[in-house]
Amino acid sequence: MSDTRRRVKVYTLNEDRQWDDRGTGHVSSTFVERQKGISLLVRAESDGSILLESRISPNTAYQKQQDTLIVWSEAENYDLALSFQEKAGCDEIWEKICQVQGKDPAVEITQDPIDESEEERFEEMPETSHLVDLPPCELAKLEEIADLVTSVLSSPIRREKLALALMSEGYIKKLLQLFQTCEHLDNREGLHHLYEIVRGVLFLNKAALFEVMFSDDCIMDVVGCLEYNPALVQPKRHREFLTKTAKFKEVIPITDSELRQKIHQTYRVQYIQDIILPTPSVFEENFLSTLTSFIFFNKVEIVSMLQEDEKFLTEVFAQLTDEATEDGKRRELVNFFKEFCAFSQTLQPQNRDAFFKTLANLGILPALEIVMGMDDLQVRAAATDIFSYLVEFSPSMVREFIMQEPQQTDDDVLLINVVIKQMICDTDPELGGAVQLMGLLRTLIDPENMLAPTNKTEKTEFLSFFYKCCMHVLTAPLLANTAEEPNSKDSIEGSTKINPVCPDNFQTAQLLALILELLTFCVEHHTYHIKNYIMTKDLLRRVLVLMNSKHTFLALCALRFMRRIIGLKDEFYNRYIIKGNLFEPVITALLDNGTRYNLLNSAIIELFEFIKVEDIKSLVAHIVDNFYKALESIEYVQTFKGLKTRYEQEKDRQNQRLNRYRRDARSMEDDEEMWFNEDEDDDEGETVVEKSKSEEDFPESYGKYIEAKKGAANGTNGKPATPPSTPANPNSASAKTPPLSATLPTTTKTGLVGLVDYPDDEDDEEEEEEEEESPRKRPRLGS
């Protein structure tokens, strides 16, 4: 059978409560005569032998877990599991089981714990009555108790009954008293049994039991039992850590005893789940779901109680922003708010909104502005985490605060500039904090989350504010590390042409890469503002200096920045690149890379391949005219030959367009003479006047026009320019020569006025315009 939906692994639970793999095969649900009913049949995929033949009993409790697992018990100590390769196969078999038992396939357990048939089934067991007959809580019975607790874990029905028995008899507290006795007597065997018992009771997954076990008078004994794992040579000292090492710090004294108790309990239960209990196996993950929920709801309750105590929070904020507060105290206050915000993630969305609005009203953002500028690294790190919670919750709220700050003469005091400086000044060699802050900045300047209908001007206002007050702070390290020679107009005092920092300093290179990543994001999402900034600051030229960096990742970041610009196919950017000859550093880097087939080589070739495929005519012409001789030797890709072909095809198209409308001068004169002769027959007197006028005025005017145009064509200075009317052909006109459309209509009307009154001759005017335009274009294309 090749159907992967039915492919399963068969597991059985051994005496040590570990799952044994019995083999892999394909499962089917068929009627088996020997079993006298519909059965689950698994045949091994290797030899077709039967791995499992189990009748689907109407009274057996089957449990579906994690979409691909079905678990059930066939006897007191014989538990089975099928692990499916695909969810579809599990669903199919589950529906068959539910069909046999008359259950809804939407359930995860096919038998209800209070089902009478189940009670009758368990009456035959010697250890099970209406609930479960628990052995006496004595030292001699600890092994028996441990066996009972571990034996019921695979059956939801028996787990439920054992939980009820433990609750009804106050059994937990009796067990914990035995723990104290065993520890006093150093009875290691009894302590090991108690570990198994307590661990098993936790896996019963019952909130009512947790309330007893995690109460103040029981929880430390529970932790003590879990110290004596039989697998360890020496017990762990978890209680010592919780009572002596872990310190509960009250930044402001908490007067509510219930709140204090809830905080202690949550910390200790979280410690049990994360540190003490081993990672649950694939079959045990659902056993602790109620424990996770217990912690979750505790955190919700803590946040709600603190949020309602306005006096407490007001006092915390007052001390946080007070200049007289000691550094150690301030560090504790910031750490409190960090944990407070982390707990708030457990709240429902509407409650989380109310929580952050409360913090905003109390002044969390002005407080962060102060603490993020402090020298204490721990304080800054915690403040950054708090800021990230706020940005994630509501970027608009943070942007609104930033724009409403008093406009000081010094932009450095603005919160967003404080954030940028923290990113730039990160002392971590791996720039972990800088990466986090860069992500927050990107969220703040992302137009996608500025589309709130309540404030349609937010995008325009904030981006204008950002580029005016903040962009210079962000790009300062980039401009400082790409300074040109001292005699350059943009030079920085003391700089040299070869950057002394960037090529050698790895941390600086990482920082510049982060800044370039953010600028690349701006190119993609801020059309007008970033374009104006790039043009004004000649930013692309400065970025391309980094193509010389020995750090390839930085050179790739610079190339990616240029690639995004070219990817916009914006003629303003294209003319800027052509005018500045900004392909030169890219081509130099390609040639310097030699024959190495690395990422830099591929990225540069992809850039030129994009220009070729998209047929960006102005850039194609510029590259071929200026760099083809240097690139024609690269033959392992056809990119550059393709650019040359594109260039020649465009030139041929231009020539064909010119030739299509060119008319022979001699043919034109013959047509005119014929036209004049026909007119003489109609009105001789009028024709004489007109002919006299045309012979005197038109040839002279037309001749002067042709001579003027030839003189203009011969007098060009050879510098290519791209007039707005012909962006696809940058070489078609001189930078100093006005476009043809500016001179042709006026001259034509002067030469032909009085000769023709027919509308058909408007076409002749257009043809003559194109005829006279063509000699001017041809020399430029061929140059």
ZAMARGU-4260 file (C-alpha; in steps of 0.2 Angstrom, whole numbers, plus 5000, padded with zeros to 4 digits):
<rodrens>
0) 5000/5000/5000 | 5008/5016/4995 | 4995/5028/5002 | 5005/5039/5014 | 4989/5045/5023
5) 4987/5028/5031 | 5006/5027/5035 | 5008/5025/5054 | 5020/5020/5068 | 5013/5009/5082
10) 5018/5012/5100 | 5015/5002/5116 | 5018/5009/5133 | 5031/4998/5143 | 5033/4995/5162
15) 5044/5010/5164 | 5030/5021/5157 | 5040/5024/5141 | 5034/5022/5123 | 5041/5008/5113
20) 5041/5009/5094 | 5033/4992/5087 | 5036/4996/5069 | 5029/5006/5054 | 5015/5001/5043
25) 4999/5005/5035 | 4982/5005/5045 | 4965/5001/5039 | 4948/4999/5048 | 4940/4983/5042
30) 4929/4969/5049 | 4939/4955/5056 | 4930/4938/5058 | 4941/4933/5073 | 4938/4949/5082
35) 4919/4949/5077 | 4919/4967/5074 | 4927/4982/5065 | 4945/4983/5070 | 4961/4993/5067
40) 4973/4983/5057 | 4991/4988/5054 | 5002/4978/5042 | 5021/4981/5042 | 5027/4990/5026
45) 5042/4979/5026 | 5035/4962/5025 | 5016/4964/5026 | 5015/4955/5043 | 5002/4961/5056
50) 5008/4974/5068 | 4992/4977/5076 | 4974/4970/5076 | 4963/4979/5088 | 4944/4978/5089
55) 4936/4995/5090 | 4926/4993/5106 | 4911/5003/5109 | 4916/5007/5127 | 4935/5010/5125
60) 4940/5028/5127 | 4950/5034/5112 | 4959/5051/5113 | 4965/5061/5098 | 4980/5072/5101
65) 4990/5085/5091 | 4980/5081/5075 | 4991/5065/5071 | 4990/5054/5086 | 4977/5042/5093
70) 4980/5035/5110 | 4969/5022/5119 | 4970/5008/5133 | 4966/4990/5130 | 4969/4983/5147
75) 4975/4990/5164 | 4994/4991/5159 | 4992/4989/5140 | 4992/5006/5131 | 4993/5009/5113
80) 4996/5023/5101 | 4995/5026/5082 | 5006/5041/5076 | 5001/5046/5058 | 5012/5053/5045
85) 4998/5064/5039 | 4984/5073/5047 | 4971/5067/5034 | 4974/5049/5038 | 4972/5052/5056
90) 4956/5061/5053 | 4950/5047/5042 | 4953/5033/5055 | 4946/5045/5069 | 4930/5047/5060
95) 4929/5028/5058 | 4931/5025/5077 | 4918/5038/5081 | 4906/5030/5069 | 4908/5014/5077
100) 4905/5022/5095 | 4892/5033/5089 | 4901/5049/5093 | 4904/5066/5085 | 4921/5066/5076
105) 4923/5084/5083 | 4927/5077/5100 | 4945/5073/5106 | 4940/5060/5118 | 4926/5047/5113
110) 4920/5043/5131 | 4913/5054/5144 | 4921/5052/5161 | 4904/5050/5169 | 4898/5037/5156
115) 4889/5023/5166 | 4897/5010/5154 | 4914/5015/5159 | 4910/5014/5177 | 4904/4997/5175
120) 4919/4992/5165 | 4931/4998/5179 | 4921/4990/5193 | 4930/4974/5189 | 4947/4982/5193
125) 4952/4978/5211 | 4960/4996/5213 | 4945/5005/5206 | 4928/5008/5214 | 4916/5023/5210
130) 4931/5034/5211 | 4948/5025/5214 | 4953/5015/5230 | 4968/5024/5236 | 4981/5014/5247
135) 4983/5021/5264 | 4995/5036/5265 | 5010/5027/5273 | 5028/5025/5270 | 5026/5007/5266
140) 5013/5010/5253 | 5023/5024/5243 | 5028/5011/5229 | 5010/5005/5227 | 5004/5023/5226
145) 5017/5028/5214 | 5012/5013/5203 | 4994/5018/5204 | 4997/5036/5199 | 5008/5032/5184
150) 4997/5018/5178 | 4982/5030/5175 | 4991/5043/5165 | 4987/5035/5148 | 4968/5034/5151
155) 4958/5051/5152 | 4944/5041/5162 | 4956/5035/5175 | 4965/5051/5177 | 4948/5060/5180
160) 4943/5047/5194 | 4960/5048/5202 | 4959/5067/5203 | 4942/5066/5211 | 4949/5053/5224
165) 4964/5064/5228 | 4953/5079/5231 | 4940/5070/5241 | 4952/5063/5254 | 4964/5078/5256
170) 4977/5065/5250 | 4989/5078/5244 | 4993/5086/5261 | 4996/5069/5268 | 5008/5064/5255
175) 5018/5080/5258 | 5019/5076/5277 | 5026/5059/5272 | 5039/5069/5261 | 5045/5079/5277
180) 5046/5062/5286 | 5056/5054/5272 | 5068/5068/5271 | 5071/5069/5289 | 5075/5050/5289
185) 5085/5052/5273 | 5074/5038/5265 | 5080/5040/5247 | 5069/5026/5241 | 5053/5034/5248
190) 5059/5051/5241 | 5061/5044/5224 | 5043/5036/5225 | 5037/5053/5230 | 5045/5061/5215
195) 5035/5049/5204 | 5019/5053/5213 | 5020/5072/5213 | 5025/5072/5195 | 5011/5060/5190
200) 4999/5071/5200 | 5004/5087/5190 | 5001/5077/5174 | 4983/5074/5180 | 4981/5091/5173
205) 4968/5097/5186 | 4966/5115/5191 | 4958/5110/5208 | 4974/5100/5212 | 4985/5114/5207
210) 4976/5126/5219 | 4981/5114/5234 | 4998/5110/5228 | 5003/5128/5224 | 4996/5136/5240
215) 5008/5144/5252 | 5009/5130/5264 | 5012/5116/5251 | 5022/5123/5236 | 5039/5122/5244
220) 5036/5104/5249 | 5030/5100/5231 | 5046/5108/5225 | 5056/5097/5237 | 5048/5081/5231
225) 5053/5086/5213 | 5071/5088/5219 | 5073/5069/5221 | 5073/5063/5203 | 5078/5045/5203
230) 5089/5048/5187 | 5100/5060/5197 | 5114/5055/5208 | 5112/5070/5219 | 5096/5080/5222
235) 5094/5097/5215 | 5093/5112/5227 | 5078/5121/5220 | 5071/5126/5237 | 5088/5134/5241
240) 5087/5144/5225 | 5069/5150/5228 | 5071/5155/5246 | 5089/5162/5246 | 5095/5166/5229
245) 5079/5173/5221 | 5075/5189/5229 | 5058/5198/5228 | 5061/5216/5225 | 5047/5229/5228
250) 5051/5245/5219 | 5036/5252/5228 | 5030/5243/5243 | 5015/5232/5239 | 5002/5234/5252
255) 4989/5222/5245 | 4993/5205/5253 | 4983/5195/5240 | 4993/5203/5226 | 5009/5200/5234
260) 5005/5181/5237 | 4999/5180/5218 | 5016/5187/5212 | 5026/5174/5223 | 5015/5160/5217
265) 5016/5164/5199 | 5035/5165/5200 | 5037/5148/5209 | 5025/5139/5197 | 5033/5146/5182
270) 5050/5140/5189 | 5042/5122/5191 | 5036/5122/5173 | 5052/5129/5165 | 5066/5123/5176
275) 5061/5108/5187 | 5049/5098/5176 | 5058/5089/5161 | 5053/5093/5144 | 5037/5083/5140
280) 5038/5070/5127 | 5027/5070/5111 | 5013/5060/5121 | 5014/5071/5136 | 5013/5089/5129
285) 4994/5090/5133 | 4997/5084/5151 | 5002/5101/5157 | 4990/5112/5147 | 4981/5117/5163
290) 4997/5121/5171 | 5001/5133/5157 | 4983/5141/5159 | 4985/5142/5178 | 5001/5153/5175
295) 4992/5163/5161 | 4977/5168/5172 | 4988/5172/5187 | 4997/5185/5176 | 4981/5192/5170
300) 4975/5194/5187 | 4992/5202/5193 | 4991/5215/5178 | 4973/5219/5182 | 4976/5222/5200
305) 4992/5233/5197 | 4983/5243/5184 | 4968/5247/5195 | 4980/5253/5208 | 4983/5271/5201
310) 4992/5277/5217 | 5005/5263/5215 | 5008/5267/5196 | 5009/5286/5199 | 5022/5283/5212
315) 5032/5272/5201 | 5032/5285/5187 | 5036/5299/5199 | 5052/5290/5205 | 5057/5284/5188
320) 5058/5302/5181 | 5065/5310/5197 | 5083/5316/5194 | 5086/5312/5212 | 5082/5294/5211
325) 5098/5283/5213 | 5104/5273/5198 | 5101/5256/5207 | 5083/5261/5211 | 5080/5267/5194
330) 5086/5251/5186 | 5074/5241/5197 | 5060/5253/5192 | 5063/5250/5173 | 5065/5231/5176
335) 5048/5232/5184 | 5040/5240/5170 | 5048/5228/5158 | 5041/5213/5167 | 5024/5222/5169
340) 5023/5225/5150 | 5028/5206/5147 | 5014/5201/5158 | 5002/5212/5148 | 5004/5201/5133
345) 4993/5188/5142 | 4978/5200/5141 | 4964/5200/5129 | 4966/5213/5115 | 4953/5225/5123
350) 4961/5224/5140 | 4978/5226/5132 | 4972/5242/5124 | 4966/5249/5140 | 4983/5244/5149
355) 4994/5253/5136 | 4982/5268/5136 | 4984/5269/5155 | 5003/5269/5153 | 5002/5282/5140
360) 4991/5293/5151 | 5003/5291/5165 | 5018/5297/5154 | 5027/5281/5149 | 5035/5289/5133
365) 5042/5305/5141 | 5049/5293/5155 | 5057/5282/5141 | 5065/5297/5133 | 5074/5301/5149
370) 5080/5283/5153 | 5085/5278/5136 | 5098/5292/5136 | 5106/5286/5152 | 5123/5278/5153
375) 5118/5262/5162 | 5117/5248/5149 | 5105/5238/5159 | 5093/5252/5160 | 5094/5256/5142
380) 5091/5238/5137 | 5076/5237/5148 | 5069/5253/5141 | 5072/5247/5123 | 5061/5232/5127
385) 5047/5243/5134 | 5048/5254/5119 | 5047/5239/5108 | 5031/5234/5117 | 5023/5251/5114
390) 5028/5252/5096 | 5021/5234/5093 | 5005/5239/5101 | 5002/5256/5093 | 5015/5264/5081
395) 5002/5278/5078 | 5002/5282/5097 | 5021/5284/5097 | 5022/5294/5081 | 5009/5306/5088
400) 5019/5309/5104 | 5035/5311/5094 | 5027/5325/5083 | 5019/5333/5098 | 5036/5335/5107
405) 5041/5353/5110 | 5052/5358/5094 | 5068/5362/5102 | 5082/5370/5093 | 5092/5354/5096
410) 5084/5339/5087 | 5095/5328/5098 | 5082/5328/5112 | 5068/5320/5102 | 5063/5303/5107
415) 5066/5296/5089 | 5083/5303/5088 | 5087/5296/5105 | 5082/5279/5098 | 5093/5282/5082
420) 5108/5287/5093 | 5106/5271/5104 | 5106/5261/5088 | 5122/5270/5081 | 5131/5269/5098
425) 5127/5251/5102 | 5143/5244/5110 | 5138/5226/5108 | 5150/5218/5095 | 5136/5209/5087
430) 5125/5224/5088 | 5110/5215/5095 | 5102/5231/5102 | 5105/5240/5086 | 5096/5227/5076
435) 5081/5228/5088 | 5080/5247/5087 | 5082/5246/5068 | 5067/5235/5067 | 5057/5247/5078
440) 5062/5262/5067 | 5056/5253/5052 | 5040/5250/5060 | 5038/5268/5064 | 5042/5274/5046
445) 5032/5261/5037 | 5018/5269/5028 | 5008/5253/5028 | 5003/5256/5046 | 5000/5274/5043
450) 4983/5271/5034 | 4971/5274/5049 | 4956/5283/5042 | 4954/5294/5057 | 4970/5303/5053
455) 4973/5303/5034 | 4987/5316/5036 | 4998/5306/5047 | 5009/5299/5033 | 5013/5316/5026
460) 5015/5325/5042 | 5026/5311/5050 | 5037/5308/5035 | 5040/5327/5032 | 5045/5328/5051
465) 5056/5313/5050 | 5066/5319/5035 | 5067/5336/5042 | 5072/5332/5060 | 5079/5314/5060
470) 5086/5308/5043 | 5102/5318/5046 | 5105/5309/5062 | 5102/5292/5054 | 5114/5295/5039
475) 5128/5304/5049 | 5139/5288/5051 | 5137/5284/5033 | 5142/5301/5027 | 5156/5302/5039
480) 5163/5285/5034 | 5162/5289/5015 | 5170/5306/5015 | 5179/5311/4999 | 5196/5319/4997
485) 5199/5335/5007 | 5198/5346/4992 | 5180/5340/4988 | 5166/5351/4992 | 5157/5338/5002
490) 5173/5333/5012 | 5174/5331/5030 | 5189/5339/5039 | 5204/5326/5040 | 5196/5313/5029
495) 5205/5304/5015 | 5199/5296/4999 | 5201/5278/5006 | 5190/5277/5021 | 5201/5273/5036
500) 5187/5266/5047 | 5174/5256/5036 | 5185/5244/5027 | 5194/5237/5042 | 5181/5239/5057
505) 5169/5225/5057 | 5157/5233/5070 | 5156/5249/5060 | 5153/5239/5044 | 5139/5230/5052
510) 5132/5247/5058 | 5133/5254/5040 | 5124/5239/5034 | 5110/5242/5046 | 5108/5260/5040
515) 5108/5255/5022 | 5095/5242/5025 | 5084/5255/5033 | 5088/5267/5018 | 5084/5254/5006
520) 5067/5252/5014 | 5064/5270/5012 | 5068/5269/4994 | 5054/5256/4992 | 5041/5265/5002
525) 5045/5283/5003 | 5044/5289/4985 | 5045/5308/4986 | 5054/5311/5002 | 5069/5299/5000
530) 5071/5304/4981 | 5073/5322/4986 | 5085/5318/5000 | 5096/5307/4989 | 5097/5320/4975
535) 5100/5334/4988 | 5114/5325/4997 | 5121/5315/4982 | 5118/5300/4993 | 5120/5286/4981
540) 5138/5292/4976 | 5142/5291/4995 | 5134/5274/4997 | 5144/5267/4982 | 5160/5272/4990
545) 5156/5256/5001 | 5158/5245/4986 | 5177/5246/4990 | 5175/5239/5007 | 5184/5223/5011
550) 5168/5217/5019 | 5158/5209/5005 | 5141/5210/5015 | 5143/5229/5016 | 5147/5230/4997
555) 5132/5220/4994 | 5121/5231/5005 | 5127/5246/4995 | 5123/5237/4978 | 5106/5232/4985
560) 5103/5251/4988 | 5107/5255/4970 | 5097/5240/4964 | 5081/5246/4973 | 5083/5263/4965
565) 5085/5256/4947 | 5071/5244/4951 | 5059/5259/4952 | 5062/5263/4934 | 5061/5281/4938
570) 5069/5293/4924 | 5073/5306/4938 | 5084/5293/4946 | 5091/5287/4929 | 5096/5304/4924
575) 5104/5307/4941 | 5114/5290/4939 | 5120/5295/4921 | 5125/5313/4926 | 5135/5307/4941
580) 5143/5292/4931 | 5137/5281/4946 | 5139/5264/4937 | 5158/5267/4937 | 5161/5260/4955
585) 5149/5245/4952 | 5159/5240/4936 | 5175/5243/4945 | 5170/5231/4958 | 5164/5218/4945
590) 5181/5219/4937 | 5191/5219/4953 | 5181/5203/4958 | 5190/5195/4944 | 5184/5177/4939
595) 5177/5173/4957 | 5159/5167/4955 | 5153/5173/4972 | 5138/5182/4978 | 5145/5199/4973
600) 5148/5194/4955 | 5130/5187/4954 | 5122/5202/4962 | 5131/5214/4950 | 5126/5204/4935
605) 5108/5203/4940 | 5108/5222/4941 | 5113/5223/4923 | 5102/5209/4918 | 5087/5218/4925
610) 5092/5234/4915 | 5093/5223/4899 | 5076/5213/4902 | 5067/5229/4907 | 5075/5238/4892
615) 5078/5254/4902 | 5084/5263/4886 | 5093/5278/4894 | 5103/5266/4906 | 5107/5254/4891
620) 5113/5268/4880 | 5124/5275/4895 | 5132/5258/4899 | 5136/5253/4881 | 5143/5271/4876
625) 5154/5272/4892 | 5158/5254/4898 | 5156/5241/4884 | 5174/5240/4880 | 5178/5235/4898
630) 5164/5223/4899 | 5164/5215/4881 | 5177/5202/4887 | 5164/5195/4900 | 5157/5180/4890
635) 5152/5167/4904 | 5135/5176/4904 | 5126/5184/4889 | 5121/5200/4899 | 5133/5212/4892
640) 5131/5206/4874 | 5112/5207/4877 | 5114/5225/4882 | 5124/5229/4866 | 5111/5220/4856
645) 5097/5231/4864 | 5107/5246/4861 | 5109/5242/4842 | 5091/5237/4840 | 5085/5254/4847
650) 5097/5263/4836 | 5090/5253/4821 | 5072/5257/4826 | 5077/5276/4827 | 5084/5275/4810
655) 5069/5266/4802 | 5058/5279/4810 | 5068/5293/4802 | 5068/5285/4785 | 5050/5281/4785
660) 5045/5299/4785 | 5060/5306/4774 | 5054/5313/4757 | 5065/5315/4742 | 5068/5334/4739
665) 5068/5333/4720 | 5051/5324/4720 | 5044/5337/4732 | 5049/5351/4720 | 5041/5343/4705
670) 5025/5341/4715 | 5025/5359/4720 | 5028/5365/4701 | 5014/5354/4696 | 5002/5362/4709
675) 5007/5380/4704 | 5004/5376/4685 | 4986/5369/4689 | 4982/5385/4698 | 4987/5396/4684
680) 4973/5389/4673 | 4960/5394/4686 | 4965/5412/4691 | 4980/5419/4681 | 4980/5436/4690
685) 4980/5429/4707 | 4992/5416/4703 | 5005/5428/4697 | 5004/5438/4713 | 5005/5422/4723
690) 5019/5415/4713 | 5029/5431/4714 | 5027/5430/4733 | 5032/5412/4734 | 5047/5414/4723
695) 5053/5429/4733 | 5048/5424/4750 | 5047/5405/4752 | 5063/5399/4745 | 5073/5412/4754
700) 5063/5408/4771 | 5064/5389/4768 | 5083/5390/4763 | 5087/5400/4779 | 5077/5388/4789
705) 5087/5373/4782 | 5104/5382/4784 | 5099/5387/4802 | 5095/5369/4807 | 5111/5362/4798
710) 5121/5375/4808 | 5113/5371/4824 | 5116/5352/4821 | 5135/5355/4817 | 5137/5367/4831
715) 5132/5354/4845 | 5145/5352/4859 | 5143/5333/4859 | 5137/5332/4877 | 5122/5321/4879
720) 5106/5327/4888 | 5089/5320/4890 | 5075/5332/4885 | 5059/5329/4894 | 5050/5325/4878
725) 5062/5311/4873 | 5067/5302/4889 | 5071/5286/4880 | 5085/5293/4870 | 5098/5303/4880
730) 5109/5306/4866 | 5096/5314/4854 | 5100/5333/4858 | 5113/5344/4865 | 5111/5351/4883
735) 5112/5368/4876 | 5100/5366/4861 | 5082/5368/4863 | 5070/5354/4858 | 5064/5353/4841
740) 5046/5356/4846 | 5051/5373/4852 | 5058/5379/4835 | 5049/5369/4822 | 5031/5375/4823
745) 5035/5394/4822 | 5047/5392/4807 | 5035/5381/4798 | 5021/5393/4799 | 5032/5408/4794
750) 5037/5399/4778 | 5021/5392/4773 | 5008/5405/4777 | 4999/5411/4762 | 5003/5396/4752
755) 4990/5384/4758 | 4973/5385/4766 | 4968/5367/4765 | 4967/5356/4781 | 4975/5342/4772
760) 4991/5351/4771 | 4993/5350/4791 | 4999/5332/4788 | 5012/5339/4776 | 5018/5351/4789
765) 5019/5336/4802 | 5029/5326/4789 | 5041/5341/4785 | 5043/5343/4804 | 5049/5325/4806
770) 5059/5326/4790 | 5069/5341/4797 | 5070/5333/4814 | 5078/5317/4807 | 5095/5324/4801
775) 5098/5331/4818 | 5094/5314/4828 | 5105/5303/4816 | 5122/5310/4821 | 5118/5309/4839
780) 5113/5290/4838 | 5128/5286/4829 | 5140/5295/4840
</rodrens>
